[in-house]
Amino acid sequence: MYITMKAYYLTTLLLIACFSTWAQDFSKHFFINDTTRLYQDGLSITMDTNEITSVILSNDQVTDGILNQFYFHFIQSDNLGNLQQFIHVRMADTAYNIEPHHIIKLENNSFLISATTRPKYGPAISQPVLINMGQNGSLNWSKKLDVDCGNGSNNRLLDLGNGNILFVYHDFAEGFRPIYCLVDENGNFSNFNRFPWPSVMPRGFHLNDDGTFDVLTTYGDLLNIDTDLSAINSNRKYFKQGGDFFNRLSNGNYLIAIMQAFGEDPVFIMTDAQGNVLWSKQISTTFGPVPTNYITYNFDYIEETTDGNIAIGVWDMFAKRHNYLILDMEGNLLSSRVGNNILSHATHLQGDEMYILSLADMLSVNFILEKRQYNKFYPCDYPGTNTVTDVDPMVVTPDSASLFPIASPTVLDVALTAQTVANVVDFGPLCDFSTASTSDETAVEIHVYPNPSNGIVHIESETEILQVVVRNMTGQEVSVSRDNHIDLSGFENGIYLLTITTTHGSSVQKVLKN
């Protein structure tokens, strides 16, 4: 009995310890101490079910005096933000570039990456590539299809859970129509089908329990397709200017983000399983003092929270910031925060957790890894200003569509090289997440005015100001002081970030110098 109880308590303590480690948030920044630079934002993040938190793709470039070659990084961290793997992956033939687009975790615990390869010089012919990598970053296999797929930026993968993976890519020879095909974990391709309309690429998938999957296309088509690609069962056309993102909720409803007209803010549509519109909302935003529509925006996730609300991650490519929104199931906006990191990419992990890769300035830091909770406010962020407006329900036009079988293209092996980067410096914590709270205290504690300003900016704080750091949009420090008055008159016009540290914590405010 004593042994049984002792084992029980030890097991309980172990579970508590594991949960505590898993639930711990972090914000850490790193510097790559060589000629490498992270060229673009993180492209895709996937969850590892073991001790590694996430695996991240980043589209990169190296210049060593001879080569100027595009390739990518395979980055892994553990649950505390400690870097586990940082690997270069590039073409063995240095006359070619490789660009990744999407990564998923397979049931055999390996990772599948969709990418494109193209010559550095000569005709700009891109070909779709699939790369299989092990948990330790080893290259298991890599194959390409001998077709021209354009830039391939929307090549997408979906693990169908039946031993097959859906792969969708463009093919110029088929009228630039999307090709839906299947591939197994060993790189065996089958069942190639041409989509009926050109340039209609997927923006997101949802795998259902009935042997079907849903897909939202770039033209606003929400389709239901059999996992064996035998039939398109339904198609609801939400066509205006384009489809952006969607998720099917646990109750069977759909939340769909659609751009109604170019340059306008997105419309969020909640429908039931049959497509009947329950509500339709348009959400506008101002990122700090600069009014910007979601003209060049993207979505990282639309997820249900554990308390029954909806978390939405919006990445504005113009403002280069994330907007983290929480809505209730009726479309009411509960909270909005704007992240302080540029060129960031987030993904849902589990429960109420999200994981973020961000870029920073190239002089002092290269990238940032963070793990956050949806329902917390972090001191390095600042409140977003959003307006939610009820809009008329969109007219949904049912349409029919079919997939057309085509001949299998030639499959070729691709020679890649993978090299571990050893000289990545861990700079430690970036933002003090220990002061995070479930209420937006920093939003009312600090006020910055006038904003915009062409000279003196005043800082009003309820608590003592310990430090004010002013950074430009590349992350460079341009001023450090303890004053509650900042003189911007000598700075170039543009956006500046004020990291204001008080006895209560830190807050980041965005200021426009005009």
Backbone hydrogen bonds, N-H to C=O, Kabsch-Sander energy under -0.5 kcal/mol:
donor,donor_aa,acceptor,acceptor_aa,energy
5,M,1,M,-2.7
6,K,2,Y,-2.7
7,A,3,I,-2.7
8,Y,4,T,-2.2
9,Y,5,M,-2.8
10,L,6,K,-2.6
11,T,7,A,-2.6
12,T,8,Y,-2.7
13,L,9,Y,-2.8
14,L,10,L,-2.4
15,L,11,T,-2.5
16,I,12,T,-2.5
17,A,13,L,-2.7
18,C,14,L,-2.7
19,F,15,L,-2.7
20,S,16,I,-2.8
21,T,17,A,-2.4
22,W,18,C,-2.6
23,A,19,F,-2.7
24,Q,20,S,-0.8
24,Q,21,T,-0.6
26,F,371,K,-1.2
28,K,369,L,-2.8
29,H,428,G,-2.0
30,F,367,F,-2.8
31,F,425,V,-2.3
33,N,31,F,-0.8
33,N,423,N,-2.5
34,D,32,I,-1.6
37,R,61,Q,-1.3
39,Y,37,R,-0.8
39,Y,59,N,-0.5
40,Q,59,N,-1.7
42,G,343,L,-0.6
43,L,57,L,-2.4
44,S,57,L,-0.8
46,T,55,V,-2.0
48,D,53,T,-1.3
53,T,77,S,-2.1
54,S,77,S,-0.7
55,V,46,T,-2.1
56,I,75,I,-2.2
57,L,44,S,-2.4
58,S,73,H,-1.1
59,N,41,D,-0.8
60,D,58,S,-0.6
60,D,71,Y,-2.4
61,Q,37,R,-1.4
62,V,69,Q,-1.7
63,T,35,T,-0.5
64,D,67,L,-1.2
69,Q,62,V,-1.1
71,Y,60,D,-1.6
72,F,89,V,-2.3
73,H,58,S,-1.9
74,F,87,I,-2.2
75,I,56,I,-2.1
75,I,73,H,-0.6
76,Q,85,Q,-2.5
77,S,54,S,-1.2
78,D,82,N,-2.2
79,N,51,E,-0.7
81,G,78,D,-1.7
84,Q,76,Q,-2.9
85,Q,76,Q,-1.4
87,I,74,F,-1.9
88,H,419,Q,-3.1
89,V,72,F,-2.5
90,R,417,T,-2.1
92,A,415,A,-2.6
93,D,415,A,-0.5
94,T,92,A,-0.9
96,Y,93,D,-1.9
97,N,118,R,-2.9
98,I,70,F,-1.7
99,E,116,T,-2.9
101,H,114,S,-2.8
102,H,114,S,-1.4
104,I,112,L,-2.1
106,L,110,S,-2.9
109,N,106,L,-1.7
111,F,133,M,-3.2
112,L,104,I,-2.4
113,I,131,I,-2.8
114,S,102,H,-2.6
115,A,129,V,-2.5
116,T,99,E,-2.2
117,T,127,Q,-1.9
118,R,97,N,-1.5
120,K,95,A,-2.9
125,I,123,P,-2.1
126,S,124,A,-0.6
127,Q,117,T,-2.2
129,V,115,A,-2.9
130,L,143,K,-3.1
131,I,113,I,-2.4
132,N,141,W,-3.3
133,M,111,F,-2.6
133,M,131,I,-0.5
134,G,138,S,-2.4
137,G,134,G,-1.9
140,N,132,N,-2.6
140,N,138,S,-0.8
141,W,132,N,-1.3
143,K,130,L,-2.4
144,K,412,L,-3.0
145,L,128,P,-2.0
146,D,410,T,-2.6
147,V,145,L,-2.4
149,C,126,S,-2.8
149,C,147,V,-0.6
152,G,149,C,-1.0
155,N,152,G,-2.0
156,R,168,V,-1.6
158,L,166,L,-1.6
160,L,158,L,-0.7
160,L,164,N,-1.9
165,I,183,V,-2.4
166,L,158,L,-3.1
167,F,181,C,-2.5
168,V,156,R,-2.2
169,Y,179,I,-1.7
171,D,177,R,-1.0
172,F,148,D,-2.9
174,E,171,D,-1.1
175,G,172,F,-1.5
176,F,171,D,-1.3
177,R,171,D,-0.9
179,I,169,Y,-3.5
180,Y,178,P,-0.5
180,Y,193,N,-2.8
181,C,167,F,-2.2
181,C,179,I,-0.5
182,L,190,S,-2.8
183,V,165,I,-1.8
184,D,188,N,-1.6
185,E,163,G,-0.5
187,G,184,D,-1.7
189,F,187,G,-0.6
190,S,182,L,-2.4
193,N,180,Y,-2.2
194,R,404,F,-3.5
195,F,178,P,-2.9
199,S,176,F,-2.4
200,V,197,W,-0.7
201,M,199,S,-1.1
203,R,216,L,-3.9
204,G,216,L,-1.0
206,H,214,D,-1.9
208,N,212,T,-2.4
211,G,208,N,-0.5
213,F,225,I,-2.5
214,D,206,H,-2.9
215,V,223,L,-2.1
216,L,204,G,-1.9
217,T,221,D,-2.1
218,T,201,M,-2.4
220,G,217,T,-1.8
222,L,220,G,-0.6
222,L,236,R,-2.7
223,L,215,V,-2.7
223,L,221,D,-0.7
224,N,234,S,-2.0
225,I,213,F,-2.8
226,D,231,A,-2.4
227,T,211,G,-2.4
229,L,226,D,-2.0
233,N,224,N,-2.5
233,N,231,A,-0.7
234,S,224,N,-1.2
236,R,222,L,-2.4
237,K,235,N,-0.6
237,K,397,T,-2.0
238,Y,220,G,-3.3
238,Y,236,R,-0.8
241,Q,259,M,-2.0
242,G,259,M,-1.0
243,G,218,T,-0.7
244,D,257,A,-2.2
245,F,257,A,-1.3
247,N,255,L,-1.6
249,L,247,N,-0.6
249,L,253,N,-2.9
252,G,249,L,-2.0
254,Y,271,T,-2.1
255,L,247,N,-2.4
256,I,254,Y,-0.5
256,I,269,I,-2.6
257,A,245,F,-3.3
258,I,256,I,-0.5
258,I,267,V,-2.6
259,M,242,G,-2.3
260,Q,258,I,-0.7
260,Q,265,D,-0.5
264,E,261,A,-2.4
267,V,258,I,-3.0
268,F,281,K,-3.6
269,I,256,I,-2.9
269,I,267,V,-0.5
270,M,279,W,-2.6
271,T,254,Y,-2.5
271,T,269,I,-0.6
272,D,276,N,-2.0
275,G,272,D,-1.7
278,L,270,M,-3.7
279,W,270,M,-1.3
281,K,268,F,-2.6
282,Q,389,T,-3.0
283,I,266,P,-1.7
284,S,282,Q,-0.6
284,S,387,T,-2.6
286,T,385,T,-1.8
287,F,290,V,-0.9
288,G,286,T,-1.4
290,V,287,F,-1.2
292,T,285,T,-0.6
295,I,293,N,-2.5
297,Y,294,Y,-0.7
298,N,315,W,-1.9
300,D,313,G,-2.5
301,Y,313,G,-0.8
303,E,311,A,-2.7
305,T,309,N,-2.5
308,G,305,T,-1.8
310,I,327,L,-3.5
311,A,303,E,-3.5
312,I,325,L,-2.5
313,G,301,Y,-2.3
314,V,312,I,-0.6
314,V,323,N,-2.5
315,W,298,N,-3.5
316,D,314,V,-0.6
316,D,321,R,-2.5
317,M,296,T,-3.0
317,M,315,W,-0.7
320,K,316,D,-1.6
321,R,316,D,-1.2
323,N,314,V,-3.0
324,Y,322,H,-0.5
324,Y,337,R,-3.4
325,L,312,I,-2.8
325,L,323,N,-0.7
326,I,335,S,-2.1
327,L,310,I,-2.9
328,D,332,N,-2.1
331,G,328,D,-2.0
334,L,326,I,-3.3
334,L,332,N,-0.5
335,S,326,I,-1.3
337,R,324,Y,-2.0
338,V,382,Y,-3.1
339,G,322,H,-2.3
339,G,337,R,-0.5
342,I,359,L,-0.7
345,H,357,L,-2.5
347,T,355,Y,-1.7
349,L,353,E,-2.6
353,E,350,Q,-2.2
354,M,372,R,-2.2
355,Y,347,T,-2.4
356,I,370,E,-2.9
357,L,345,H,-2.4
358,S,368,I,-2.3
359,L,342,I,-1.8
360,A,366,N,-1.1
365,V,361,D,-1.2
366,N,30,F,-3.0
367,F,30,F,-1.6
368,I,358,S,-2.7
369,L,28,K,-2.6
370,E,356,I,-2.2
371,K,26,F,-2.3
372,R,354,M,-2.5
374,Y,352,D,-2.7
376,K,373,Q,-1.1
377,F,437,S,-3.4
381,D,378,Y,-1.9
382,Y,338,V,-1.8
384,G,336,S,-1.8
385,T,286,T,-1.1
386,N,384,G,-0.6
387,T,284,S,-1.6
389,T,282,Q,-2.6
389,T,387,T,-0.5
391,V,280,S,-2.1
396,V,394,M,-0.6
397,T,237,K,-1.7
397,T,395,V,-0.6
399,D,235,N,-2.1
404,F,194,R,-2.4
406,I,192,F,-2.2
412,L,144,K,-2.9
414,V,142,S,-2.5
416,L,414,V,-0.7
417,T,90,R,-2.8
419,Q,88,H,-2.1
421,V,86,F,-3.3
422,A,420,T,-0.7
424,V,422,A,-1.0
425,V,31,F,-3.4
425,V,423,N,-0.6
427,F,29,H,-2.3
427,F,425,V,-0.8
430,L,27,S,-2.9
433,F,431,C,-1.4
435,T,432,D,-1.1
436,A,433,F,-1.8
437,S,377,F,-1.7
441,E,439,S,-2.1
444,V,441,E,-1.2
445,E,441,E,-1.0
446,I,442,T,-1.1
447,H,460,E,-2.6
449,Y,458,H,-2.2
453,S,512,L,-2.5
457,V,486,I,-3.0
458,H,449,Y,-3.7
459,I,484,N,-2.9
460,E,447,H,-3.3
460,E,458,H,-0.5
461,S,459,I,-0.6
462,E,445,E,-1.2
466,L,464,E,-0.5
466,L,501,T,-3.2
467,Q,501,T,-1.7
468,V,481,S,-3.3
469,V,499,T,-2.2
470,V,468,V,-0.5
470,V,479,S,-3.1
471,R,469,V,-0.5
471,R,497,L,-2.5
472,N,476,Q,-2.0
475,G,472,N,-1.9
478,V,470,V,-3.2
479,S,470,V,-1.3
481,S,468,V,-2.1
486,I,457,V,-2.9
488,L,455,G,-2.7
488,L,486,I,-0.8
491,F,488,L,-2.1
494,G,513,K,-2.0
496,Y,511,V,-2.9
497,L,471,R,-2.7
498,L,496,Y,-0.5
498,L,509,Q,-3.3
499,T,469,V,-2.9
499,T,497,L,-0.7
500,I,498,L,-0.9
500,I,507,S,-3.2
501,T,467,Q,-2.8
501,T,499,T,-0.6
502,T,500,I,-0.5
502,T,505,G,-3.5
503,T,464,E,-1.3
505,G,502,T,-0.7
507,S,500,I,-1.9
508,V,381,D,-1.2
509,Q,498,L,-2.4
511,V,496,Y,-3.0
513,K,494,G,-3.2
513,K,511,V,-0.6
514,N,453,S,-1.8
514,N,512,L,-0.6
